[in-house]
Amino acid sequence: MTAFQSPAPYMLASNTPFCCKHSTSSPRAGKLSLSVLATRMGSNANEIMFVPGAPSSAQPQRGQGSRWEKWYGSSQTAGSKSGLQSATAETNALADGAAGTEDALESLRRKTEESLDWKFLKATLVNCSVTSMGRSALQQARPFKEVEEVERAYNAVEEIRMLNDDGTRLPLSQVGDVRELVTRAAKGDVLELDELYLCTKTMGAMREIEDVLHGRNETPTLMDIADDIHLDGSVVLQLKRSFDNVGQLSTKMYPQLQDLRKEIDKIAAAVTSTMDAMLKDTKIASTLQDSFYTIRENRFVLPVSATNKNKINGIVHGVSGTGSTVYIEPQEVIDLNNKLRLAEGELKAEEIRIMGLLSKKVGSLARDVKLATSAVCQLDMAAAREKFAEMLKAVRPEVSSGGEIDIRSGRHPVLVLRGIKPVANDMSMNGEKPAVVISGPNAGGKTIVLKTVGLCALLVQHGCWVPCEEGSKMALFRRVLASIGDQQTVEEDLSSFSSHLKTLNTMLQHADEGTLILLDEIASGTDPTQGAALAQAILEELLGKAPKMVVTTHYSQLKALATVDSRFGVAAMQYVNGAPTYRVLHGVSGESHAFSIAKKMGILEGVIERAESLMGEQAKMTKTLEALEEERTRASVAAQEAVEEREKLRRKLERLEKREEEIRSRAKELEKEGAREFLKQLKSAEQSVAEVIKQLQQNPDFKEVDKAKKLLDGLRTNLTAQEEEGAGEVPEGIKEGDFVMLLDVGSEGEVISPPSSKGELQVRVGPLTLRTKVDRVRKVEGKTASSSPSPRASGSLTQKRGKKTGSKEYKAALQRAVRTPVNTLDLRGFRAEQVGDAIDSFLDKMTSANQPTAFILSGHGTGVVKKVVQEHLATCMYAAAYAPASFEQGGDALTVVALK
């Protein structure tokens, strides 16, 4: 290996030069600080000094000491040479050590993924992709390093789910990887027909994706990704029109092709007709090897037996492998075959010409297609993660970089995918308790819990949701390191324990606040007393580097860590009636239950009794402790189950409330949309009768009123009529004479025709008759036409004092008044002190416009505004008379005013 190099060498106080920068020819060499080098060389960092003027060529190369001698001169001593060689050797060793450390970390990362079964999860995720680009990107994806990256991936998954829920599917599967094809086309190559068709289908799908996502504000992340999809619509449309449904050039777009194909079919028909006639000729048939004709060298030929080849006039186009058959083109079809080949050549030439034009169009979009392909790849990855989340029944966790973990009802994802219903468990770690020690019997589920935590961390790293309950929190770890299972390595000639220690050493070197460490049976495989002590020392050292840790153990010393070190939490695997339940109990430590498990696994009773006798009093004490532990476990289980049940109910209630709110919000939005559309349609209709109403108000005439009502009836009925295919059941519960609330317009009306088989009914609202659907009304209980007061009796006329004449005229005017948006003042939301000025200003405007009547809408509410309206109208200079509006006019939430 080449020694460290530097354009400006340094010297130790002993005048031994060395360099601080690693060789560029050694990619494995790590960067080492001067202080490290000085320490390793036995020199203080302060004794290192810069030697100016050293040429860049004067570098400590192995076997090239003469170059240094030339620079320093002949006065350099043998001792200084020895020091240089020693320093060079040491720096080389340090570089090898640094590289080895990085190699060890990468090796541990791979072993971690292998021990956690991450490969299976990743393969499942990759298979959820529907494009080759997406599969490749997911396969090669590296873990996210920033929380913002994870959140963006999560947002995309959530928005894909929104599209799916709305029934919107992006045509991702129709997008092929055509980047190479469009590059060739851009260079002037003529693409083959199937290649052009693939490009066309891909571009069409890209345009469809663009149309779906552009301007879709409710999916901002997907819309942002789709900003890179911009294809010239006219070019794509022309390409699509160039092909038929089976990928052939369209004869509609290129009619000359149809003419050429017809000519080919005509000639081919003539050839086959002639050949058929020859087959029927007994003289010719007797010379044939088979009773059919075939094609050789694109020519129609007869299979003539070799012995009869001279009996058929024509051109030989080949011989069978056995030599028994000679393929002869009969003289009778030579001209026809020539014409057929010429016609086919003409068709091929025309197709190539068209393919050349289409290739140019494809090439013109090469840059846009490449950008769009990258965007589609991102969309496909998001869709794959959404599908993967659905398979895992996963939810979006709250993600942070602070290292906090709060997994609620976490499930092992591999077991979920394999159709095994795993026991859900909680697990939490934070700054105060960054480590959890899990104890309990073998085969009790400790390793499953350990793997669940690790896999959840890896899922977050790759932008995937986690199989747990809503409200869970996960940290984004920079690295996940695990020691699980037998780590014996034949290649390195290491025992399981030695390999385990090597793994622990790598963890000690690289652990930090961004690391999650998973240790299964730490420091096992050696003397239990020494192993427990070593394990505790390693855990304490690791925690000093601030990672998060989950540790499983049988060591009693580690189980008791929580009592002496508040950084450790303890948990145990539940064991009831001699069997594991695979549930985690937090705050308690578990026994190993070796004898119970041995008995369950079928070990001879005598062997177990002998083992117990060997333990003597300790065995009795162990049995007693196990019994007490089991009782305590039952109590803990009962308490924890109660807590968990309450928590589950709380979460379920939260989900139901959230869902209810979503449904209410959506229902309100739909109702508003329906009302807005309804009013929009009515606006043009109301404008049609505005002139009639104006004339009515200026020149009252009952016949004209009826005419206007009928006109408005017809317009509104036509607007609201909806044709619906198929007949449904006749709705029950609503009949003629009932009063209903129309949900789309917020008004009450009387049902004047029963619901039809299509669920339609007619409702009279004031002077209007509306047609609506039975599911857009709500029955007003206790109110029918017979119980409703007469419209004319719905309110009493109040005539201003001092008015001696015209009372009948004003009464008639009030009854004939038709409300429009123009002659109505809406006081809803006004304060009492604002009412008087608003009425005077409005009635002054109506009087100036020669309006005979006006309406004031006060609503119901508390009745304060309505009372103020009546008090003000009693003294208002513009009002001749007023009364509550009739039912047909909108009800007593309105006051109709006759103007002077």
Order of alpha helices (4+ residues) and beta strands (2+ residues): beta-beta-alpha-beta-alpha-alpha-alpha-alpha-alpha-alpha-alpha-alpha-alpha-alpha-alpha-beta-beta-beta-beta-alpha-alpha-beta-beta-alpha-beta-beta-alpha-beta-beta-alpha-beta-alpha-beta-alpha-alpha-beta-beta-alpha-alpha-alpha-alpha-beta-beta-beta-beta-beta-beta-alpha-beta-alpha-beta-alpha-beta-beta
